Amino acid sequence: MPNIDVPKFNRVAVTACLVCIVAGAVPSAVINRPWPGAAGALVGIYLLFAIKVVQQWEKGIKLRLGRYVGLRGPGLSLWLRR
């Protein structure tokens, strides 16, 4: 049986994703239009992959298109731009 590598998400990213989905679903249900729910889901999924928590004993290396951008120290960091 092949081993399947499942990505592990941290609690902060999962919480941000769920908050965005709920924040989009509530207005979507109130105004009976699907676009707020879709927008909330898209932002939530983006944040799910963008938020990283670097442990105290680790350094995070940020690469963009294979090029070195910078180091990230311990704590919560968004791996967006800069």
C-alpha positions in Angstrom: 0.0 0.0 0.0 1.6 3.4 -1.0 2.2 6.0 1.6 0.2 9.2 0.9 1.8 12.4 2.2 -1.0 14.5 3.8 -0.1 18.2 4.4 -0.3 19.2 8.1 -1.9 22.5 8.8 -1.4 24.5 12.0 -4.3 25.6 14.2 -3.9 29.2 13.4 -4.3 28.6 9.6 -7.3 26.3 10.1 -9.0 28.8 12.4 -8.4 31.7 9.9 -9.8 29.5 7.1 -12.9 28.6 9.1 -13.5 32.2 10.1 -13.3 33.4 6.5 -15.7 30.6 5.3 -18.2 31.5 8.0 -17.8 35.2 7.4 -18.6 34.6 3.7 -21.5 32.1 4.4 -23.5 34.4 6.7 -23.9 37.3 4.2 -24.4 34.7 1.5 -27.4 33.2 3.4 -28.8 36.6 4.2 -28.8 38.1 0.7 -29.3 34.8 -1.1 -26.4 35.3 -3.4 -23.5 32.8 -3.7 -20.6 35.2 -4.3 -19.9 36.2 -0.7 -19.6 32.5 0.3 -17.3 31.8 -2.7 -15.1 34.8 -1.9 -14.9 33.8 1.8 -14.0 30.2 0.8 -11.3 31.4 -1.6 -9.7 33.7 0.9 -9.9 31.0 3.6 -8.2 28.4 1.4 -5.5 31.0 0.5 -4.8 31.7 4.2 -4.8 28.0 5.0 -1.7 27.7 2.8 -0.2 31.1 3.5 0.0 31.1 7.3 3.0 29.3 8.7 4.1 29.0 12.3 7.9 28.7 12.8 8.9 27.0 16.0 11.3 28.6 18.4 14.2 26.3 17.4 13.6 26.7 13.7 14.3 29.3 11.0 12.0 29.5 8.0 13.6 30.1 4.6 11.3 32.0 2.3 11.8 31.3 -1.4 9.9 32.8 -4.3 10.2 31.0 -7.6 13.2 29.2 -6.3 15.1 32.3 -5.4 16.0 33.3 -1.8 13.9 36.1 -0.4 14.7 36.0 3.3 14.7 34.3 6.6 11.8 34.2 9.0 12.3 33.8 12.7 10.2 32.1 15.3 6.5 32.9 15.5 3.6 33.5 13.2 4.4 34.7 9.7 2.4 35.2 6.5 4.3 34.0 3.5 2.8 36.5 1.1 4.9 39.3 -0.4 8.2 40.8 0.7 
